[in-house]
Amino acid sequence: MKEGDTELLMEIARFETSVDVEKDYRIGWSWRHVRIWPATLSRLFKDGYLDNVFRSNSYTGYRLSEKAKALVLANQEKDTDDSQTAPLLKPSDDLFTDIIGHEDVKELLKATLLAEKPVHIMLTGPPALAKTLFLWDIEQTFGEQAIWLVGSATSKAGLWDLVAEREPKILLIDEMDKMNTVDMAALLTLMEGGRLVRAKRGRELDINNPLKVVAASNRLERLSPELRSRFAIRRLNPYSRSEFLTVVRGVLVRKENLVEEMAQDIASRLDGISQDVRDAIRVARLAPQVGVDKAISLLLGSEMNER
């Protein structure tokens, strides 16, 4: 076997698992489908790594042989072992410093992120609290080791494919109460034993990735009892008025790169109009174009009129 052949076979295996081979490729796939030069495929066939399932003057159809599948499986298991031994980055000292209060939640999350084995955390409570801020901070600290998902935006295959392709150490899920039932079902086995299994023909998947899940949800009643039981659930209490203003200033300075004076101005003008940090972020992003007052009026005009 030449150098690089294993990677070629791994790529072919990914192609075969992404399609319905029995339905759409009954006479096998050709070099055009996998984008590998015909001479290379012919050599892999002679070495026993491909089966020739069809041959004519104009078409040669291949599939991976059992020999190749065994090699691919061995390399997948090796990659899984390597990913499991890769250490999780340690939380930085300034993790969560832009979040006011909730000291017990900060301590719990830091301990969870340092733990050798997974502990899954669910943050719940009404909108406009620090639930999303906690997820943001974790994502910024751990980079590619963390994947962010929004429950309302995941597709039916979204969770499966993201976890399989990127093999994260941390899965961050915002608006989990809006996640579709297919992804929720996948989470059950993933959180319990770190295993993600899909048996759909042509799209088989069986991986082991004992990741940690940190999720946020406004409403727990939409989650199944089985899923709720896999989380340590912590409810966040609403901010006081002064705490909210401090949070807004901190978020705008740290995450939106505003100077302190501008952040203070936006926080003060939103006081009594909104208790949602996201509104402050939206105002900050529109202010350079139209000014703070106009941005607030455009974004929150109905709320202002009600007051």
N, C-alpha and C positions, 0 to 999 in steps of 0.2 A: 504494500500500500504506500502510495506516495504521500509526501507531506501536503496537508490540506485536504486530503480525501475525506477524513472524518468530518470536517466542517461541511463539505459538500453533501455527505450523507445526512447530516443533521438538518441541513437546509431542505433536502428532499423530504425528509420525515415531517418537517413542519408543513410543507406543502400538502403532503398526503393527509395529514390530520385536519387541514383547513378546508378540505373538499369532501364530497361524498364520492369516494373512489368507485364503489360498486355501481352507483347510478350514472355518474357523469364520465367515468373513465374506465368503462368495462374492457376496452381494448388497450388500456394503459395510457400513460401520459407520454408526451414527446419532449424533445429537448427545448422546444419553444415554451412549454409550460413551466419548466423549472429553470430555464435560461442558463443551461449548462451545455457546452459545446458537444456535438454528437460524438466526436472522437473520444472525449473524456467518458461519456456514458458507455461507449462501446468497451473501453478498457475496464470500467467498473463491472460491466456485465461479464467479461472474460474472467475477472477475479472473483466472481461469485456473489457480488454485492447487489446485483440487479437481476430480476427475472424478466425475460423477454416474452410478453404475453400476446403480442401480435406483431406481424411483420408483413409488409407489402412493398411494392416498388416505391410508394410515396409516403409510407408511414411506418415507423417503428415505435411500438408501445412498450413501456417499461413499468415495473413496480419494484419496490424494495424487496429484496429476498429476506428470508428468515435470518440468514447470516448477518445481513446489514441491520435488521431490526434489533438483533441481540447486541450489536456494537453500539447502536444509537442508545438503547436502553441503558447500557453500562455507562456511557458517557453522561447521560441525563442524571443517573444516580450519583455519579462523581461530582457533577456540577451542583447537585442539591446538597451533598455533603459539604462541599467547599463553601456554599452560600450560608450554610448553617453554622460553620465555624467562624465565618467573618464576624468580627466583633461589631456590636452596635455602638455608634458614636455616643460619647457621654454628653449629657446635657451641659450646656454652657452655664457659667455662673449668673449671667444676666437673663436666663430663660424666665419668662413670665414677669419681668420687671415692669413691663408696660401695663400690666393688669393690676388694678387696685383691689385690695381685699382678697377674699377667697383663699386665705393662707393655707387652710387645711386641704383644699383641692390642689393647690400648687405642690404641697408636700406629697400628696398621694400620687400625682402624675409623675413627679420626679422619681419617686421610689419605683413606680411601675416601669418607667423607661430604663431604670438601672437593673431591674430584676432579671435574673438569668432565664427564667421561664415566663411565658405569657400570662399577664393579668389584664383583663379587658375592662375598660372604663366607659361608662355612659354618663354624659353630662346632660341634665334636663332642667327645664324651667321655661318661663315665658320668653318671648323674643326680646331683643335689645339688651341682653346680658353679655357675659364674657365668653359664652360657649364657643363661638367661632374664633374669638381671639386666642383661646387656648390652642385650638387646632392650627391656626396660622403660625403661632410661635413654634410649635413642634415641627411643622413642615419646614420653616426657615432654618431651624437648628439642624435637622437631620438630612435635609437635601434629598438626594436620590434614594435614600433608605426609607423614605416615607412616600406614600401615595395618598393624594387627596381625592375624595369622591364626594359629589353632592347627590344625595339620594334621589332628588327629583329629576336628575339629568342622566342617570345611568341607563344604559340600554340593556336588553335581555342578556347579552353576552359580555357586557362591560366588565363586570367584576371578574369573571372567569379569565378573560383574556389579559386584563391588566396585571393580575396577580401572577399568571403563568409567564408572561413576557418579562416583567420587571422584577419579580421575586423580591418584594419589599420586606423590610423588617417591621414596619409600622403601617397600618391601614387607618387613615383618618376619614371618617364619614360624617358629613354635615347633613342636616335635615333627614336623618335616618328614617323618621316616620313616613317619609314620602318615597322610600325606596321600593322598587317593584318586588313582588313575591318570589320571583326566580332568584334574584340576588340574595334576598333574605334567607332562602332555603340553602343556598350555597354557603352562607356565613355559618350556619349551624354546625356543619362538619368542620369547616375551616377553623372556627374558634375552639371547638372541642378538642380536636387532635392535630390540627395543623394540616389536614388533608383536604384537597380540593379535587373532587371527582366529577367528571361529566361522561355519561355513557352514550350520548347521541351518536348514531352511526355516522362515520365520516368526520366527526368532531370530538373524538375521544380525548379525554384529559384525565390524568391521574398524577398529581404532584403532592409533595409534602413540604409545607412551608409554615412552621410554627410562629407566625407573626403575632404582633400585638395590635389590638383594635382599640382606638379611642374614637368615640362617636358622640354626636350631639343630636338631641331630639327635643322638640317643643312638647310633644305629646307621646306618652308611653303607651297609652291604651291601643294605639294602632299597631304595636309590636306584639308578636305572639308570646305567650308565657314561656315557651321554650327558648326563644331568643333573649328575652329579658333576663332569664336565669343565668345566662352566660356572662352577664355584665355585673360589675360592681357599680351601682347607680348612685350618683351624687346630684342632689338638687341645688341649684344656685339661686340665691335670694336676690331680689331686685336691688339695684344701687340706690343710695341716697342721692339727693340732688348734687351735693358737693362732690361725691365720689364720681358721679357720672361726668361732671365737668372735667375732673382730673383725668379720667380715662380718655375722654375725647382729645384733650390736649396731648396726652402721651401718644395716642395712636397717630394723630396727624403729624407729630414731630418725627416719630420713629419710622412709621410706615409710609407716609406721604411726603416726607422730607420738607415739611413746612417750617418756617422760622417760628420761634416761640410766640411772637406777637400775633402773627396771623392765626396760629392755632388757637390762641386765647380768644381772639376776636370771633372766630367761627363758633367756638364753644359757647361764648356768652350770648351770641345772637340766636343760637338754637335753644337756649335755656327757656323752658316753658312751651316750646313748640314741638320738640321731638325728644324721645328718650332712646333713640336708636343710633348706635355708633355708625352704622352704615350710612345714615343720612349725612352725618358729618363728613364722611369720606367722599360722598357724592358732591356735596357742596364744595369741598376743597378742590375737587377735580374740575368743576365748572367755573369756579371763581376767577381764574386767570382770563377767561374769555368774557365773562359778563359781570364780574364783581360779586361780592359775597351776598349782598341784599337781593340782587336779581336772581342769583342761583337758588337762594332759599325760597324766593317767591315762585320760581318756575317749578322747583321740585316739590314744594310743600304748600302750595297755595291753598288747597282745600283744607288742610289742617289749620292754617293760619286764620282762614275765614271762620272756622268753627269756634275759634277762640275769640 
